[in-house]
Amino acid sequence: MKILKTALALLMLGGALHASPEVSNGKEDLRKLPSNYDMIVAFYGRPGSKALGILGHYPLERVFDEVKIYAQKYEKALNGTHQVTPGLEIIYEMATVSPGARGDHVLTLPKKRVETYIEAAKRNHAVVILDVQLGKKSPAESIKPLLKYLHYNNVHLAIDPEFYIGNLTVRPGKKIGSISGEQINEAQKLMSDYLKAENIPEDKILVVHSFTEHMVTHKKAVRYYDKIHLILNLDGHGSPALKVKIYNGLYTENRAAKISGGFKLFFRQDHPMMTPRQVLGLEPVSNNRVKDMPKFINYQ
C-alpha cells in the first residue's frame, strides 16, 4: 500500500532544530521521549481493517495481549535495562479516494470507537497514538479535533504526510505528499498551547512519518515547543540491510542528539523480518548495524 516504499528513499533531516523565545529554550528533555517512557513498541493500523495493519487483525483485548508480547521481546533483548511500553498507533483519519461529503478526502474513526480503545489501553497500561493521514486538511486542521483526547494521560498524536494533497488536484495516493517544517510547528504549537491552557501535566509525543526526502520540507524551520517531543519515524519497508543503511543515514549522531528516532517494520513486506536485537543495533545486519537505538518501534 505504501507506494515506492520498497526503495526506502532517504529522508534527510538537514541541519539542527532551533529554539526560539516562544518555544522551549532548548530544553534537553524535549530531545528524547517524555520521562515516563524509555521506549515504546506499538502496533499500527485501523480497528476493523485487516488491510491497514496488524492492529485490525485482532479483537480489542487480544490486540493488547499480542503487542505486550512484542514489548516484552524488546525488554528481553535489552536485558531489562529499559522499560518498554506497549502501544497502538491508530489511524484516526484515513485518507480516501472519494472526497466525501466535506470534500476533505478523509474518513474519521467514530468517537465511541476511539474512546473504547483509549480506555482499553489504559486498563492494559498501554499508550495510544492517534494518526492522521491528512487528505486535503493541513496538519493543524487535522490535529485540532484531536486535542481533546490529550486529556487522557496515555494519548499522543501522529502525522502521516504521505496522503496529504493540500491544494493539489489529484486524489490521495496518486502522488507522495509532503508537509513543511512550518506546518509541523503549527501542529506542535496547537498541542503545546492546549496543554498549557487545559493544565494538562503530561508531556506529549508528536510522531511524523516519512519515507522520502521530500515528505518534510524546510526542515531547518522545525522548532522545539514546550511539552512536545518529536519523533521522526522511518516509515518504509524493504530488506533489513537497506533499512539499516537508510536509518543510519537519517539518524546520525548529531541528529540523534536533537530528536527521537522511530523504526517501522512490516510483517508482510519486510523479508526477512528484523529481530529486536537487530532493530536495537545490538546485532549486525550483514556487515552493518543500527548505530542509534530507536526509541519508538512500530509494526504494521
N, C-alpha and C positions, 0 to 999 in steps of 0.2 A: 504493500500500500504506500509506503514511503518512497516517492519517486526519486530516482537517482541515488538512493542511499547505498547501493552496493559499491558505489565509488567512494563513499565517505569523504567527500571533498572537504578540504581544510576550512575551519573557521579560525581565523587569526584574530585574536582579541585586540592586538595592536596598541601598544603603549599602556601607560598606567591609568588607573582610575584616579580621579581627582576629588578632593574635598572642597566644598565651597562654604561660605559662612552660614548659610541656612541649612546645611547638610549635617555632617557628622563630626566635624573637627578631627577627622582621621582616626576615629576610634578603632583600636586594634581588634576589638571583639566583633566588629562587623565584617572582618575579613575571614571569618570561619562560620560554622553553624552556630545557632544560639546555644548558650551554655548548657541547656538541658539535653542536648543531642551530641553524642560522639560521632555517630554515623546513622544513616537511615537506609534501609533496604525496602523497596516498595514494589508492588505490582501495579502495572499501568493498564488502563482500559476504561470501558464504559459498562456499567451494570446492564446485564441482559443482552449484550452484544458480543458474541464469540469472535466475530471478525476483527474486533478492535483491541484485542489483547487478552491476556490471561485472566484479568480481573472478571471478564464476562463469562468465564468458563465455570465458575463455581457459585453456588448459592451463598447468601450473605455470611453466615457463620463459618462455612467451610473455607472461604477465601482467607479468613484470618488465620485459621489453622495452617494453611499452606504457606502464607507469607512469613509466619513465625518460624517455620522450618528453615526457610532461606535466611532469615535474620540470624538464626542460631548457627547456620553454616559459617557465616562470616565471623561471628563471635568465636567459634571454634578455631577458624583459620588464624585469628588474632590472639589465640591463647588466652582469651578472657581479658585482654588489656583494654578493650573498648566495649562499651555497652551499645549494642546495635538495636535501634528502634525499628519495628516493623511498620509498614505504612501502605496506603493505597493512593495512587495518583489517578484521580477520576476525571474523565473528560466531561466537564460540566457543560460547555458549549461546543458542540460538534459541528464542524464545517459540513455544508451540504451543497449538492449540485443545484438544487432548487433554491431560489431566493427566499421562498416562504412569504407569509403574509406581510412581514415587516421589511422584506427586501434586504435582509442582512446576511443571508446565506449561513445561518447557524440554527441548530436545534438545541434548545436548552433542556437540561435534565430537570424534571419536576422537583419542586422544593421539598415535598414529602420524601421523595427518594433520597435526595441529598442528606436531609436530616437523619433519616434512618441509618445511612451508612456512617455518618459522623458519630451518632450515639453508639452504634455498634463498635466503632473504632475506639471510642472512649472506654467501653467495657473491656476491650482487648488490649488496652494500653498501646494503641497504635495511632499514627498520625494520618491525616487526610490532606492531600494536596489537590486543590480544585484547579483543573486545567482548562484554559480557553483556547480555541483554535481560530478565533478572531473573525474569519469571513470578511465582511465589509466593515466590521467595527474595529476601531482603534484599540490598542491595549488599554488605555484609560477607560474607554467606553465599556469594554468587556469586564474590566476589573471592578468598576464601580458597584454593580449589583451584588458582587461577592463580598464586599466589605463587611456586611452584617455577620457573615459566618466567622469573621476573625474574633468574635466574642467567644467562640469555642477555643479553649486553650490548645487543642490538638490540630487546628486547621491552618493551612498555609496555601499559597497560590502559585500558579504556573502559567506561563505564556508560551504558545507554540506558533512561531511566525510562519510556518510552512504554508498554511492555508489563508494567510492574510492577503486580500486582494485590494484593499484600500480604494483608490479611485480607478482601478483597472476595470476593463470591460469584460474580462474573462471570468469564468467560474472558478471557485477554489479547486486546486489540484491541477489546473492547466499550466500554471506557472508557479515556481517556488517563490513563496512570499518572503518579505523582509520587513524588519522594523528598525528604527534608528535608536541610537543611544538616547536621544532626547525623549523618544516615546517610552523607553524603559524608565527614564527619570520621572515622567509624568505618572506612570503606574506606581513607582516607588513612593512618590510624594503623596499620592492619594492614600496609600496604605499608611504611611508614617503619620500624616495629619489625622487620619481616622483613629489610629491607635491612641494618639495623644488626646484628641477631643473626647473619646469614649473612656479614657483612663484604663485602657487595656494594658495590663502589666507585662504580658509576654512579648518578646521579640518575635518577628515573623520572617519566614523564608519566601523569597520570590525566585522561582526556577524559570530560566529562559532556555528553551530548547533550540538547538541549532545543528545543522549538518553540512552547511556550505559557508564559505567565507562571507558571502553577501547577505546572509539571513539577518545579520546585525550590522548595520552601517553606522558611521560616525561613532565608532566605539570609544574614542577618546572623550566623548561628551558625557559618558556614564559617570554618575556621581554616587557617593555613599549617602544614604538617608538614615536618620536616627531610627533604630529599632528594626531596620530592614536588612536582611542578609541575602545577598545574591548568590545563586548557583547558576553557572553556565554548564548545561548538560550536553555531552557529546551524544547526539541522538541519531545514530546511524548504525546500519548493520553491515556485516562483511566478515572476512576471515579474521581470526584472532591476531595474526601478525599485522594486518593492516590497521585494525582498530587500535592496537598498541602504538603503532607508528604515528597515527593521527592524534591520538590522545597526548602523546608526549610532545607533539608539535604545538598543541593547544596549551598545555599546562606546563610551561617551562617553570623553572624555579622562581623566576621573577614574578610571573603571573600567579603562580600558586600562592605567593605571599599576599596577594591582593584580593583573591576571590576563591570561593569553594568550587571544586570540580565535581561534575557528575558523569557517570558512565552508564550507558544503557545497553542492555542485552536483549536479544530477540530469540525466542525459543524456536521459531520456525526458520528464520533466515540466517542465523549465525551457525557456521559449520567449521569446526566443531564448537560447541559452547565452551566459553572460557570458564575455568574453575574459579571459585572465590579467591584462592591464593594467587592465581594469575591476575585477576582483576585488581587485587590489592598491591600487586607488584612484589609479592613475596616469592613467586616462582616465575621463571622466564617463559616467554613465548618465542619459540625458535631461539634466536640469539639476542632477543631484546626483552625488556620488561617495563611495566608501568613505573615511571620514575616518581610521580607524586600521587600518593594514595588518594583516590576519590573519597569524598565524604557522603555522597549520595549515589546509590546504585539502584537502578530501576529495571524491571523485567517486563517485556511485552510479549 
